[in-house]
């Protein structure tokens, strides 16, 4: 065994041990509760655009994008656009590295890999800032409800032109809405790629954490994930590529991050 492989095995052993470390898990819960109350996820930017995420999940996304190497990333929920910019910048890096390895010239005006963002209300100032960003040429946006039939139809039509697709769900966090998004967009995920469902942590927080929002304990992305996985097991679903749609929760990501707003939300297609 070489030194690189030995390091990877040691790292994986540490990650696996995190799941059974009660003290570490308790510290994580306490930190999450305190930082969520403090609005911690609003503190960060990606390439100058606000990104409402925990740094740990941002790191997880760059690891997944690099590993999966998607041609298209579909994201529901745009807000300030930071997540779109993160995805676009990673896709730009993939295209750059492909060009270097092939010894070819990269044409930045005609990128192969793209990000598609959906939001029911793309605020004018946010749209302007996203469209003015250097990564804008990789980003397409659709305004409308992510679960509206016409929006779903547009996304599916666009997705037909891509082979390797990743999906990120981060819009309305109610059970009904996220479940509808899973039904609409999880079938687009290619084999070995991910459907990432954010803010599943709502189910694990104190019941009074979101008194001014329509979601809460018992009605949130994690309950939607559980129901959708039940449907896959008991009813089955067919993916857009015609094969059976089989998803599993990738617990390794959660055990690695410890701090994440997406526990049980990183779904890998088998």
TAGI-V892581 format. One record per pair of residues at least 6 apart in sequence whose C-alpha atoms are under 8 Angstrom apart, sorted by the first residue. I is the first residue (numbers start at 0). J is the second residue. Records with the same first field share a line. If there is no record, write none. Layout:
I=J + J
This chain:
14=251 + 254 + 255
15=251 + 254 + 255
17=23 + 24 + 254 + 255 + 257
18=24 + 254
24=257
27=257 + 258
31=258
32=204
34=40
36=208
39=53
40=50 + 51 + 52 + 53
41=49 + 50 + 51 + 52
42=49 + 51
43=49 + 50 + 51 + 52 + 54
44=50 + 81
45=81 + 82 + 84 + 85
46=81 + 84 + 85
47=81
48=79 + 80 + 81 + 84
49=79 + 80 + 81
50=79 + 80 + 81 + 82
51=81 + 82
52=260
53=258 + 259 + 260
55=256 + 258 + 259
56=256 + 259 + 260 + 261
59=252 + 256
61=86 + 89
63=193
64=86 + 89 + 90
65=89 + 93
67=163 + 191 + 192
68=90 + 93 + 163
69=90 + 112 + 162 + 163 + 164 + 165 + 192
70=90 + 111 + 112 + 113 + 161 + 162 + 163 + 164
71=112 + 113 + 114 + 115 + 158 + 161 + 163 + 164 + 165
72=86 + 113 + 114 + 115 + 164 + 165 + 166 + 167
73=114 + 115 + 116 + 117 + 164 + 165 + 166 + 167
74=83 + 114 + 115 + 116 + 117 + 166 + 167 + 168 + 169
75=116 + 117 + 118 + 145 + 167 + 168 + 169 + 170
76=116 + 117 + 118 + 119 + 168 + 169 + 170 + 171
77=83 + 116 + 117 + 118 + 121 + 170
78=118 + 121 + 122 + 125
79=125 + 129
80=125 + 129
83=114 + 115 + 116 + 138
84=129 + 134 + 135
86=114
87=113 + 114 + 134 + 137 + 138
88=134
90=112 + 113
91=110 + 112
94=105 + 110 + 111 + 112
95=105
98=104 + 105
108=136
110=136 + 137
112=137
113=137 + 138 + 139
114=137 + 138 + 139
115=138 + 139 + 140 + 141
116=138 + 139 + 140 + 141
117=140 + 141 + 142 + 143 + 144 + 145
118=140 + 141 + 142 + 143 + 144 + 145 + 170
119=142 + 143 + 144 + 145
120=142 + 143
121=142
129=135
141=150
143=150
144=150
145=151 + 180
146=176 + 179 + 180 + 183
151=183 + 184
155=187
158=164 + 187
162=189
163=188 + 189 + 190 + 192
164=187 + 188 + 189 + 192
165=187 + 188 + 189 + 192 + 193 + 194
166=184 + 185 + 187 + 188 + 193 + 194 + 195
167=194 + 195 + 196 + 197
168=177 + 180 + 194 + 195 + 196 + 197
169=196 + 197 + 198
171=177
172=198 + 214 + 219 + 220
173=213 + 214 + 215 + 218 + 219 + 220
174=214 + 218 + 219 + 220 + 221 + 222 + 223
175=218 + 223
177=219 + 220 + 223 + 224
178=220 + 223 + 224 + 226 + 227
181=224 + 227
182=227
185=194 + 238
186=236 + 237 + 238 + 239 + 244
187=238 + 239 + 240
188=194 + 238 + 239 + 268
189=240 + 268
190=268 + 269
191=267 + 268 + 269
192=267 + 268
193=265 + 266 + 267 + 268
194=264 + 265 + 266 + 267 + 268
195=261 + 264 + 265 + 266
196=220 + 224 + 261 + 264 + 265 + 266
197=220 + 260 + 261 + 264
198=219 + 220 + 221 + 260 + 261 + 264
199=219 + 220 + 221 + 222 + 260 + 261 + 262 + 263 + 264
200=221 + 259 + 260 + 261 + 262
201=215 + 216 + 219 + 220 + 221 + 260
202=215 + 216 + 217 + 218 + 219 + 220 + 221 + 222
203=216
204=216
205=216
206=215 + 216
207=215
208=215
209=215
221=262 + 263 + 264
224=263 + 264
228=246 + 247
230=236
231=244 + 245 + 246
235=243 + 244
236=243 + 244 + 245
237=243 + 244
238=244
244=268 + 269
245=268 + 269
246=266 + 267 + 268 + 269
247=266 + 267 + 268 + 269
248=263 + 264 + 265 + 266 + 267
249=263 + 265 + 266 + 267
250=263 + 265
252=265
253=259 + 261 + 262 + 263
